[in-house]
Structures are given as C-alpha cells and as structure tokens.
Amino acid sequence: MQSWQVKIEKCLELARKSGEINAKINCKLLSEFFWLGWEGAVTRSKLLKKSEPLDTFITVFINMTIKYNVIS
C-alpha cells in the first residue's frame, strides 16, 4: 500500500508543478488522505455490492483537489 501512496504523491506533485492543482497543496498528506478514503470506499462497495461508493469518493476527491484546492 505504501508504494501506491508514493505513486499517488508523485502524480500530485506533477499536477502541482504543472499548475493543475494549488501550489500550496501538501502532496504527501493528500496522497495519504486519498488512500484512507479509497479503502473506506472499497470496503463499503464490497458490503453493498455496488460501485457507487467508489464513484462518489473519486468524484469528490477530484473536485476537491482540482476545482476547490481546499487542502494545503
């Protein structure tokens, strides 16, 4: 899991450097938040036997990160 978190962190750093996300975003913290939330969504998805929790999580994560830039 740690290696995937590092990969997400590197992707976020690239997005930050290219100006796609706020320059003040803490990429390490945000990648950890992503995995905590994603694992929760996976668990709920398995319980419900539906993909909606995954869709909801990724939609909110992307909107929060790109459009609102609320994590810093």
N, C-alpha and C positions, 0 to 999 in steps of 0.2 A: 504494500500500500504506500509506503514511504516513497518508493521510486516513482509511482504515479503522481503523488503530490508534488514532487520536484518537477516533473514534466509539466504539470499544470502551472506551477510557479514560473517556469521558463517561458511558457506561452504568454502568460500575463505580463511578464517583463518585456517581451517583444511588442505586445499590444501597447504597453505604456510608452516604450521608446518611439513607437510609430505615431503616437498621439491618439490612438483609438480609445484609450481609457485615461482617466485622470492621472497626471504625473505624480500625485501625492499618494496614490494607492499603495498600500503595503502588500506586495505580491505574495510574500510568504504567508502572511496572515490570511489573505483572501483564498489562497490555494488550500489551506487547512480548513477554512470555513466551507469551501466547496465540498471537500471530501466528507466532512461531518454531515452536511446536509444531504449529499448524494447517497451516503449509506443509509440514512434515515428514509429517504425516498425509495430506495431499493427494498428495504425491509417492509415498508407499507405496501409497496407494489406487489410484493410476494404474498402478503396477507390478504390483500383484496383481489389478487389475481387479475390486476388491471394495470395498464401503463400510465394512467393519469397522474399518479404522484411523481413519476419521473418527468413527465411533460411539464407539470406545474413547477417543479423545482428548477429545471433548466431554463424555463421561460423567465421566471422571477430573477434567477441568478444573472442571466444575460442582461435583462432590462436594468437591473440594479447596477451592474458593473459598467455597462456601456452608456446608457442614457442618463442615469442619475448620478453616477460617481459618488455614492454616499460612503464608501469605505475609504478611509485614509489613515 
